[in-house]
Amino acid sequence: MAGERIVGRGNFVSVNAEYPQGWSINVLRTVADGEVVVSEVEVPHDTWGVHRVVLLWTVRDGKIVVGREYWTELGSDPSPEWRAAFVQRV
């Protein structure tokens, strides 16, 4: 976790606009329940590999008022050997 908080719409737009080139976003799934919207996306990057992201949004009056993102890089956590009998590696 980077331990960062982006405050304000302008800063959020700027962080995404300044992100290094070579990336795209593939939306895998979006679920909405009232004000809560959850999305799972894949973010492949030419240099940094493939990331999976879960985004948690609170939406009021058609505007995002709170958001939280959790990022992980595929394969970044080693799979412990004790689980080998119970899982299929991808």
DOSESE-373977 format. One record per residue: residue number from 1; residue in three letters; chain; x, y, z of N, C-alpha, C, CB in turn. Coordinates in Angstrom, 3 decimals. Glycine has a CB too. Example, Ala and Ser with C-alpha at 12.3 -4.5 7.8 and 13.67 -1.06 7.14 Angstrom:
<sites>
site seq 1	type ala	mol A	n_x 13.190	n_y -5.690	n_z 7.800	ca_x 12.300	ca_y -4.500	ca_z 7.800	c_x 13.200	c_y -3.300	c_z 7.800	cb_x 11.308	cb_y -4.473	cb_z 9.046 .
site seq 2	type ser	mol A	n_x 12.850	n_y -2.250	n_z 7.080	ca_x 13.670	ca_y -1.060	ca_z 7.140	c_x 12.900	c_y 0.030	c_z 7.870	cb_x 14.084	cb_y -0.598	cb_z 5.725 .
</sites>
This chain:
<sites>
site seq 1	type met	mol A	n_x 0.851	n_y -1.174	n_z 0.000	ca_x 0.000	ca_y 0.000	ca_z 0.000	c_x 0.893	c_y 1.232	c_z 0.000	cb_x -0.966	cb_y 0.000	cb_z 1.222 .
site seq 2	type ala	mol A	n_x 0.581	n_y 2.162	n_z -0.883	ca_x 1.383	ca_y 3.377	ca_z -0.991	c_x 1.149	c_y 4.310	c_z 0.196	cb_x 1.067	cb_y 4.103	cb_z -2.297 .
site seq 3	type gly	mol A	n_x 0.034	n_y 4.159	n_z 0.891	ca_x -0.244	ca_y 5.019	ca_z 2.027	c_x -0.489	c_y 6.460	c_z 1.619	cb_x 0.890	cb_y 4.957	cb_z 3.004 .
site seq 4	type glu	mol A	n_x -1.225	n_y 6.651	n_z 0.539	ca_x -1.510	ca_y 7.997	ca_z 0.042	c_x -3.010	c_y 8.264	c_z 0.057	cb_x -0.948	cb_y 8.181	cb_z -1.380 .
site seq 5	type arg	mol A	n_x -3.344	n_y 9.514	n_z 0.216	ca_x -4.722	ca_y 9.958	ca_z 0.067	c_x -4.726	c_y 11.118	c_z -0.919	cb_x -5.349	cb_y 10.375	cb_z 1.447 .
site seq 6	type ile	mol A	n_x -5.562	n_y 11.012	n_z -1.923	ca_x -5.712	ca_y 12.095	ca_z -2.892	c_x -6.929	c_y 12.899	c_z -2.460	cb_x -5.867	cb_y 11.550	cb_z -4.374 .
site seq 7	type val	mol A	n_x -6.733	n_y 14.171	n_z -2.205	ca_x -7.825	ca_y 15.027	ca_z -1.741	c_x -8.220	c_y 15.977	c_z -2.860	cb_x -7.415	cb_y 15.818	cb_z -0.465 .
site seq 8	type gly	mol A	n_x -9.480	n_y 15.911	n_z -3.247	ca_x -10.005	ca_y 16.839	ca_z -4.236	c_x -10.015	c_y 16.283	c_z -5.647	cb_x -9.213	cb_y 18.091	cb_z -4.211 .
site seq 9	type arg	mol A	n_x -11.025	n_y 16.707	n_z -6.376	ca_x -11.237	ca_y 16.273	ca_z -7.757	c_x -10.061	c_y 16.627	c_z -8.656	cb_x -12.504	cb_y 16.892	cb_z -8.309 .
site seq 10	type gly	mol A	n_x -9.541	n_y 17.848	n_z -8.525	ca_x -8.433	ca_y 18.283	ca_z -9.370	c_x -7.190	c_y 17.426	c_z -9.175	cb_x -8.103	cb_y 19.732	cb_z -9.088 .
site seq 11	type asn	mol A	n_x -6.881	n_y 17.086	n_z -7.922	ca_x -5.718	ca_y 16.239	ca_z -7.658	c_x -5.919	c_y 14.825	c_z -8.208	cb_x -5.438	cb_y 16.182	cb_z -6.154 .
site seq 12	type phe	mol A	n_x -7.131	n_y 14.305	n_z -8.099	ca_x -7.410	ca_y 12.965	ca_z -8.628	c_x -7.211	c_y 12.940	c_z -10.142	cb_x -8.850	cb_y 12.525	cb_z -8.268 .
site seq 13	type val	mol A	n_x -7.744	n_y 13.939	n_z -10.815	ca_x -7.592	ca_y 14.018	ca_z -12.273	c_x -6.117	c_y 14.170	c_z -12.631	cb_x -8.415	cb_y 15.202	cb_z -12.853 .
site seq 14	type ser	mol A	n_x -5.379	n_y 15.004	n_z -11.905	ca_x -3.961	ca_y 15.230	ca_z -12.198	c_x -3.126	c_y 13.971	c_z -11.996	cb_x -3.418	cb_y 16.349	cb_z -11.323 .
site seq 15	type val	mol A	n_x -3.374	n_y 13.228	n_z -10.924	ca_x -2.624	ca_y 11.988	ca_z -10.683	c_x -2.827	c_y 11.033	c_z -11.857	cb_x -3.071	cb_y 11.316	cb_z -9.347 .
site seq 16	type asn	mol A	n_x -4.057	n_y 10.884	n_z -12.321	ca_x -4.323	ca_y 9.972	ca_z -13.425	c_x -3.798	c_y 10.513	c_z -14.752	cb_x -5.811	cb_y 9.705	cb_z -13.531 .
site seq 17	type ala	mol A	n_x -3.825	n_y 11.817	n_z -14.949	ca_x -3.318	ca_y 12.410	ca_z -16.187	c_x -1.795	c_y 12.310	c_z -16.283	cb_x -3.747	cb_y 13.872	cb_z -16.282 .
site seq 18	type glu	mol A	n_x -1.114	n_y 12.362	n_z -15.147	ca_x 0.349	ca_y 12.323	ca_z -15.136	c_x 0.912	c_y 10.911	c_z -15.056	cb_x 0.869	cb_y 13.129	cb_z -13.981 .
site seq 19	type tyr	mol A	n_x 0.051	n_y 9.905	n_z -14.934	ca_x 0.496	ca_y 8.516	ca_z -14.828	c_x 1.330	c_y 8.179	c_z -16.051	cb_x -0.711	cb_y 7.540	cb_z -14.694 .
site seq 20	type pro	mol A	n_x 2.473	n_y 7.489	n_z -15.858	ca_x 3.342	ca_y 7.184	ca_z -17.012	c_x 2.602	c_y 6.438	c_z -18.120	cb_x 4.540	cb_y 6.355	cb_z -16.560 .
site seq 21	type gln	mol A	n_x 2.933	n_y 6.788	n_z -19.345	ca_x 2.281	ca_y 6.195	ca_z -20.518	c_x 2.525	c_y 4.690	c_z -20.609	cb_x 2.777	cb_y 6.874	cb_z -21.791 .
site seq 22	type gly	mol A	n_x 1.703	n_y 4.032	n_z -21.412	ca_x 1.848	ca_y 2.614	ca_z -21.639	c_x 0.822	c_y 1.781	c_z -20.903	cb_x 3.204	cb_y 2.186	cb_z -21.247 .
site seq 23	type trp	mol A	n_x -0.210	n_y 2.393	n_z -20.354	ca_x -1.206	ca_y 1.656	ca_z -19.592	c_x -2.576	c_y 1.834	c_z -20.212	cb_x -1.217	cb_y 2.109	cb_z -18.133 .
site seq 24	type ser	mol A	n_x -3.440	n_y 0.908	n_z -19.874	ca_x -4.841	ca_y 0.975	ca_z -20.271	c_x -5.653	c_y 0.364	c_z -19.139	cb_x -5.102	cb_y 0.231	cb_z -21.639 .
site seq 25	type ile	mol A	n_x -6.968	n_y 0.445	n_z -19.223	ca_x -7.837	ca_y -0.103	ca_z -18.180	c_x -8.872	c_y -0.996	c_z -18.838	cb_x -8.524	cb_y 1.031	cb_z -17.354 .
site seq 26	type asn	mol A	n_x -8.969	n_y -2.226	n_z -18.353	ca_x -9.991	ca_y -3.159	ca_z -18.803	c_x -10.944	c_y -3.398	c_z -17.635	cb_x -9.359	cb_y -4.505	cb_z -19.314 .
site seq 27	type val	mol A	n_x -12.180	n_y -2.971	n_z -17.773	ca_x -13.172	ca_y -3.169	ca_z -16.720	c_x -13.633	c_y -4.623	c_z -16.764	cb_x -14.384	cb_y -2.186	cb_z -16.885 .
site seq 28	type leu	mol A	n_x -13.452	n_y -5.335	n_z -15.660	ca_x -13.835	ca_y -6.741	ca_z -15.580	c_x -15.236	c_y -6.911	c_z -15.002	cb_x -12.831	cb_y -7.511	cb_z -14.737 .
site seq 29	type arg	mol A	n_x -15.597	n_y -6.047	n_z -14.045	ca_x -16.906	ca_y -6.183	ca_z -13.415	c_x -17.224	c_y -4.919	c_z -12.626	cb_x -16.950	cb_y -7.429	cb_z -12.495 .
site seq 30	type thr	mol A	n_x -18.499	n_y -4.532	n_z -12.640	ca_x -18.988	ca_y -3.415	ca_z -11.832	c_x -20.300	c_y -3.830	c_z -11.191	cb_x -19.169	cb_y -2.121	cb_z -12.693 .
site seq 31	type val	mol A	n_x -20.415	n_y -3.581	n_z -9.891	ca_x -21.624	ca_y -3.913	ca_z -9.138	c_x -22.059	c_y -2.658	c_z -8.391	cb_x -21.381	cb_y -5.116	cb_z -8.146 .
site seq 32	type ala	mol A	n_x -23.331	n_y -2.317	n_z -8.486	ca_x -23.864	ca_y -1.146	ca_z -7.793	c_x -24.983	c_y -1.568	c_z -6.849	cb_x -24.375	cb_y -0.094	cb_z -8.804 .
site seq 33	type asp	mol A	n_x -24.978	n_y -0.974	n_z -5.668	ca_x -26.020	ca_y -1.217	ca_z -4.673	c_x -26.272	c_y 0.095	c_z -3.949	cb_x -25.613	cb_y -2.358	cb_z -3.667 .
site seq 34	type gly	mol A	n_x -27.300	n_y 0.802	n_z -4.376	ca_x -27.575	ca_y 2.113	ca_z -3.779	c_x -26.462	c_y 3.090	c_z -4.098	cb_x -27.751	cb_y 1.993	cb_z -2.261 .
site seq 35	type glu	mol A	n_x -25.879	n_y 3.695	n_z -3.058	ca_x -24.794	ca_y 4.656	ca_z -3.248	c_x -23.436	c_y 3.992	c_z -3.439	cb_x -24.732	cb_y 5.590	cb_z -2.072 .
site seq 36	type val	mol A	n_x -23.366	n_y 2.694	n_z -3.239	ca_x -22.085	ca_y 1.989	ca_z -3.289	c_x -21.883	c_y 1.351	c_z -4.660	cb_x -22.012	cb_y 0.917	cb_z -2.182 .
site seq 37	type val	mol A	n_x -20.728	n_y 1.627	n_z -5.274	ca_x -20.361	ca_y 1.034	ca_z -6.549	c_x -18.985	c_y 0.398	c_z -6.375	cb_x -20.365	cb_y 2.102	cb_z -7.707 .
site seq 38	type val	mol A	n_x -18.872	n_y -0.862	n_z -6.785	ca_x -17.616	ca_y -1.596	ca_z -6.698	c_x -17.227	c_y -2.036	c_z -8.104	cb_x -17.736	cb_y -2.825	cb_z -5.733 .
site seq 39	type ser	mol A	n_x -15.982	n_y -1.783	n_z -8.470	ca_x -15.482	ca_y -2.200	ca_z -9.771	c_x -14.200	c_y -2.995	c_z -9.599	cb_x -15.248	cb_y -0.985	cb_z -10.683 .
site seq 40	type glu	mol A	n_x -14.026	n_y -3.987	n_z -10.469	ca_x -12.772	ca_y -4.723	ca_z -10.565	c_x -12.227	c_y -4.447	c_z -11.953	cb_x -12.964	cb_y -6.273	cb_z -10.305 .
site seq 41	type val	mol A	n_x -10.990	n_y -3.979	n_z -12.019	ca_x -10.379	ca_y -3.661	ca_z -13.305	c_x -9.002	c_y -4.295	c_z -13.400	cb_x -10.284	cb_y -2.139	cb_z -13.504 .
site seq 42	type glu	mol A	n_x -8.563	n_y -4.451	n_z -14.632	ca_x -7.212	ca_y -4.922	ca_z -14.913	c_x -6.477	c_y -3.777	c_z -15.591	cb_x -7.214	cb_y -6.224	cb_z -15.809 .
site seq 43	type val	mol A	n_x -5.252	n_y -3.502	n_z -15.132	ca_x -4.470	ca_y -2.396	ca_z -15.671	c_x -3.131	c_y -2.944	c_z -16.175	cb_x -4.253	cb_y -1.279	cb_z -14.591 .
site seq 44	type pro	mol A	n_x -3.076	n_y -3.322	n_z -17.460	ca_x -1.799	ca_y -3.774	ca_z -18.009	c_x -0.905	c_y -2.572	c_z -18.339	cb_x -2.028	cb_y -4.640	cb_z -19.273 .
site seq 45	type his	mol A	n_x 0.373	n_y -2.698	n_z -18.028	ca_x 1.329	ca_y -1.632	ca_z -18.318	c_x 2.514	c_y -2.240	c_z -19.056	cb_x 1.793	cb_y -0.909	cb_z -17.008 .
site seq 46	type asp	mol A	n_x 2.989	n_y -1.546	n_z -20.076	ca_x 4.075	ca_y -2.058	ca_z -20.915	c_x 5.327	c_y -2.410	c_z -20.109	cb_x 4.428	cb_y -1.038	cb_z -21.976 .
site seq 47	type thr	mol A	n_x 5.643	n_y -1.626	n_z -19.093	ca_x 6.871	ca_y -1.823	ca_z -18.316	c_x 6.627	c_y -2.513	c_z -16.984	cb_x 7.542	cb_y -0.499	cb_z -18.073 .
site seq 48	type trp	mol A	n_x 5.551	n_y -2.153	n_z -16.293	ca_x 5.332	ca_y -2.601	ca_z -14.915	c_x 4.465	c_y -3.840	c_z -14.786	cb_x 4.715	cb_y -1.505	cb_z -14.133 .
site seq 49	type gly	mol A	n_x 4.010	n_y -4.406	n_z -15.871	ca_x 3.222	ca_y -5.631	ca_z -15.809	c_x 1.741	c_y -5.377	c_z -15.616	cb_x 3.722	cb_y -6.500	cb_z -14.703 .
site seq 50	type val	mol A	n_x 1.036	n_y -6.438	n_z -15.246	ca_x -0.420	ca_y -6.388	ca_z -15.105	c_x -0.802	c_y -6.215	c_z -13.642	cb_x -1.070	cb_y -7.664	cb_z -15.680 .
site seq 51	type his	mol A	n_x -1.676	n_y -5.256	n_z -13.394	ca_x -2.201	ca_y -5.027	ca_z -12.048	c_x -3.701	c_y -5.299	c_z -12.037	cb_x -1.903	cb_y -3.577	cb_z -11.571 .
site seq 52	type arg	mol A	n_x -4.196	n_y -5.738	n_z -10.903	ca_x -5.637	ca_y -5.845	ca_z -10.687	c_x -5.992	c_y -4.823	c_z -9.625	cb_x -6.068	cb_y -7.305	cb_z -10.258 .
site seq 53	type val	mol A	n_x -7.140	n_y -4.189	n_z -9.814	ca_x -7.550	ca_y -3.102	ca_z -8.927	c_x -9.002	c_y -3.301	c_z -8.546	cb_x -7.340	cb_y -1.717	cb_z -9.596 .
site seq 54	type val	mol A	n_x -9.305	n_y -3.116	n_z -7.260	ca_x -10.682	ca_y -3.062	ca_z -6.785	c_x -10.935	c_y -1.627	c_z -6.359	cb_x -10.943	cb_y -4.079	cb_z -5.600 .
site seq 55	type leu	mol A	n_x -12.010	n_y -1.054	n_z -6.897	ca_x -12.359	ca_y 0.331	ca_z -6.618	c_x -13.690	c_y 0.362	c_z -5.879	cb_x -12.428	cb_y 1.167	cb_z -7.928 .
site seq 56	type leu	mol A	n_x -13.718	n_y 1.063	n_z -4.769	ca_x -14.927	ca_y 1.211	ca_z -3.957	c_x -15.323	c_y 2.680	c_z -3.991	cb_x -14.700	cb_y 0.712	cb_z -2.476 .
site seq 57	type trp	mol A	n_x -16.522	n_y 2.954	n_z -4.518	ca_x -16.980	ca_y 4.329	ca_z -4.688	c_x -18.274	c_y 4.553	c_z -3.925	cb_x -17.174	cb_y 4.658	cb_z -6.174 .
site seq 58	type thr	mol A	n_x -18.439	n_y 5.753	n_z -3.413	ca_x -19.723	ca_y 6.217	ca_z -2.906	c_x -20.192	c_y 7.299	c_z -3.869	cb_x -19.620	cb_y 6.755	cb_z -1.415 .
site seq 59	type val	mol A	n_x -21.386	n_y 7.108	n_z -4.428	ca_x -21.918	ca_y 8.027	ca_z -5.440	c_x -23.199	c_y 8.654	c_z -4.913	cb_x -22.179	cb_y 7.291	cb_z -6.792 .
site seq 60	type arg	mol A	n_x -23.246	n_y 9.989	n_z -4.933	ca_x -24.450	ca_y 10.723	ca_z -4.528	c_x -24.784	c_y 11.760	c_z -5.596	cb_x -24.252	cb_y 11.409	cb_z -3.136 .
site seq 61	type asp	mol A	n_x -26.034	n_y 11.794	n_z -5.975	ca_x -26.499	ca_y 12.752	ca_z -6.984	c_x -25.647	c_y 12.685	c_z -8.252	cb_x -26.476	cb_y 14.178	cb_z -6.413 .
site seq 62	type gly	mol A	n_x -25.242	n_y 11.455	n_z -8.637	ca_x -24.489	ca_y 11.264	ca_z -9.866	c_x -23.017	c_y 11.651	c_z -9.795	cb_x -25.126	cb_y 12.031	cb_z -10.936 .
site seq 63	type lys	mol A	n_x -22.511	n_y 11.965	n_z -8.593	ca_x -21.109	ca_y 12.355	ca_z -8.432	c_x -20.421	c_y 11.440	c_z -7.428	cb_x -20.998	cb_y 13.827	cb_z -7.980 .
site seq 64	type ile	mol A	n_x -19.171	n_y 11.106	n_z -7.723	ca_x -18.376	ca_y 10.329	ca_z -6.783	c_x -17.980	c_y 11.253	c_z -5.637	cb_x -17.113	cb_y 9.702	cb_z -7.476 .
site seq 65	type val	mol A	n_x -18.341	n_y 10.864	n_z -4.415	ca_x -18.012	ca_y 11.696	ca_z -3.257	c_x -16.930	c_y 11.070	c_z -2.383	cb_x -19.257	cb_y 11.945	cb_z -2.427 .
site seq 66	type val	mol A	n_x -16.760	n_y 9.764	n_z -2.468	ca_x -15.699	ca_y 9.067	ca_z -1.741	c_x -15.237	c_y 7.915	c_z -2.617	cb_x -16.191	cb_y 8.557	cb_z -0.329 .
site seq 67	type gly	mol A	n_x -13.938	n_y 7.667	n_z -2.643	ca_x -13.402	ca_y 6.543	ca_z -3.397	c_x -12.206	c_y 5.936	c_z -2.702	cb_x -13.023	cb_y 6.976	cb_z -4.795 .
site seq 68	type arg	mol A	n_x -12.049	n_y 4.649	n_z -2.887	ca_x -10.896	ca_y 3.927	ca_z -2.344	c_x -10.497	c_y 2.881	c_z -3.366	cb_x -11.217	cb_y 3.271	cb_z -0.949 .
site seq 69	type glu	mol A	n_x -9.181	n_y 2.716	n_z -3.573	ca_x -8.670	ca_y 1.749	ca_z -4.535	c_x -7.673	c_y 0.828	c_z -3.848	cb_x -8.015	cb_y 2.461	cb_z -5.740 .
site seq 70	type tyr	mol A	n_x -7.724	n_y -0.447	n_z -4.220	ca_x -6.745	ca_y -1.415	ca_z -3.756	c_x -6.086	c_y -2.027	c_z -4.980	cb_x -7.402	cb_y -2.510	cb_z -2.853 .
site seq 71	type trp	mol A	n_x -4.770	n_y -1.896	n_z -5.085	ca_x -4.000	ca_y -2.372	ca_z -6.234	c_x -3.136	c_y -3.553	c_z -5.835	cb_x -3.129	cb_y -1.247	cb_z -6.812 .
site seq 72	type thr	mol A	n_x -2.989	n_y -4.493	n_z -6.749	ca_x -2.043	ca_y -5.585	ca_z -6.576	c_x -1.468	c_y -5.940	c_z -7.938	cb_x -2.721	cb_y -6.823	cb_z -5.912 .
site seq 73	type glu	mol A	n_x -0.257	n_y -6.442	n_z -7.930	ca_x 0.366	ca_y -6.900	ca_z -9.163	c_x 0.204	c_y -8.412	c_z -9.238	cb_x 1.875	cb_y -6.486	cb_z -9.230 .
site seq 74	type leu	mol A	n_x -0.300	n_y -8.909	n_z -10.365	ca_x -0.520	ca_y -10.336	ca_z -10.506	c_x 0.777	c_y -11.105	c_z -10.282	cb_x -1.098	cb_y -10.652	cb_z -11.885 .
site seq 75	type gly	mol A	n_x 0.710	n_y -12.112	n_z -9.424	ca_x 1.868	ca_y -12.937	ca_z -9.140	c_x 2.869	c_y -12.323	c_z -8.185	cb_x 2.546	cb_y -13.259	cb_z -10.390 .
site seq 76	type ser	mol A	n_x 2.547	n_y -11.170	n_z -7.590	ca_x 3.512	ca_y -10.499	ca_z -6.718	c_x 3.643	c_y -11.167	c_z -5.353	cb_x 3.116	cb_y -9.055	cb_z -6.534 .
site seq 77	type asp	mol A	n_x 2.622	n_y -11.872	n_z -4.924	ca_x 2.691	ca_y -12.583	ca_z -3.655	c_x 2.974	c_y -14.054	c_z -3.932	cb_x 1.375	cb_y -12.413	cb_z -2.841 .
site seq 78	type pro	mol A	n_x 4.036	n_y -14.578	n_z -3.352	ca_x 4.330	ca_y -15.998	ca_z -3.602	c_x 3.233	c_y -16.893	c_z -3.027	cb_x 5.696	cb_y -16.383	cb_z -2.995 .
site seq 79	type ser	mol A	n_x 2.946	n_y -17.970	n_z -3.734	ca_x 1.947	ca_y -18.929	ca_z -3.290	c_x 2.621	c_y -19.911	c_z -2.330	cb_x 1.298	cb_y -19.676	cb_z -4.503 .
site seq 80	type pro	mol A	n_x 2.142	n_y -20.008	n_z -1.094	ca_x 2.782	ca_y -20.925	ca_z -0.146	c_x 2.578	c_y -22.385	c_z -0.544	cb_x 2.237	cb_y -20.693	cb_z 1.263 .
site seq 81	type glu	mol A	n_x 3.589	n_y -23.184	n_z -0.320	ca_x 3.549	ca_y -24.596	ca_z -0.704	c_x 2.437	c_y -25.373	c_z -0.002	cb_x 4.879	cb_y -25.243	cb_z -0.403 .
site seq 82	type trp	mol A	n_x 2.071	n_y -24.996	n_z 1.222	ca_x 1.054	ca_y -25.751	ca_z 1.956	c_x -0.295	c_y -25.736	c_z 1.256	cb_x 0.904	cb_y -25.198	cb_z 3.354 .
site seq 83	type arg	mol A	n_x -0.528	n_y -24.748	n_z 0.361	ca_x -1.819	ca_y -24.677	ca_z -0.345	c_x -1.811	c_y -25.442	c_z -1.659	cb_x -2.188	cb_y -23.232	cb_z -0.611 .
site seq 84	type ala	mol A	n_x -0.688	n_y -25.956	n_z -2.080	ca_x -0.545	ca_y -26.569	ca_z -3.406	c_x -1.588	c_y -27.660	c_z -3.668	cb_x 0.850	cb_y -27.155	cb_z -3.553 .
site seq 85	type ala	mol A	n_x -1.956	n_y -28.420	n_z -2.660	ca_x -2.920	ca_y -29.515	ca_z -2.847	c_x -4.351	c_y -29.011	c_z -3.020	cb_x -2.859	cb_y -30.468	cb_z -1.664 .
site seq 86	type phe	mol A	n_x -4.594	n_y -27.751	n_z -2.718	ca_x -5.950	ca_y -27.210	ca_z -2.704	c_x -6.242	c_y -26.198	c_z -3.813	cb_x -6.204	cb_y -26.572	cb_z -1.388 .
site seq 87	type val	mol A	n_x -5.229	n_y -25.802	n_z -4.575	ca_x -5.394	ca_y -24.723	ca_z -5.545	c_x -4.859	c_y -25.115	c_z -6.905	cb_x -4.701	cb_y -23.464	cb_z -5.062 .
site seq 88	type gln	mol A	n_x -5.247	n_y -24.349	n_z -7.913	ca_x -4.663	ca_y -24.457	ca_z -9.235	c_x -3.878	c_y -23.170	c_z -9.479	cb_x -5.763	cb_y -24.693	cb_z -10.341 .
site seq 89	type arg	mol A	n_x -2.633	n_y -23.300	n_z -9.797	ca_x -1.824	ca_y -22.103	ca_z -10.055	c_x -2.135	c_y -21.553	c_z -11.443	cb_x -0.311	cb_y -22.422	cb_z -9.928 .
site seq 90	type val	mol A	n_x -2.144	n_y -20.236	n_z -11.560	ca_x -2.432	ca_y -19.577	ca_z -12.836	c_x -1.222	c_y -18.791	c_z -13.299	cb_x -3.655	cb_y -18.651	cb_z -12.714 .
</sites>
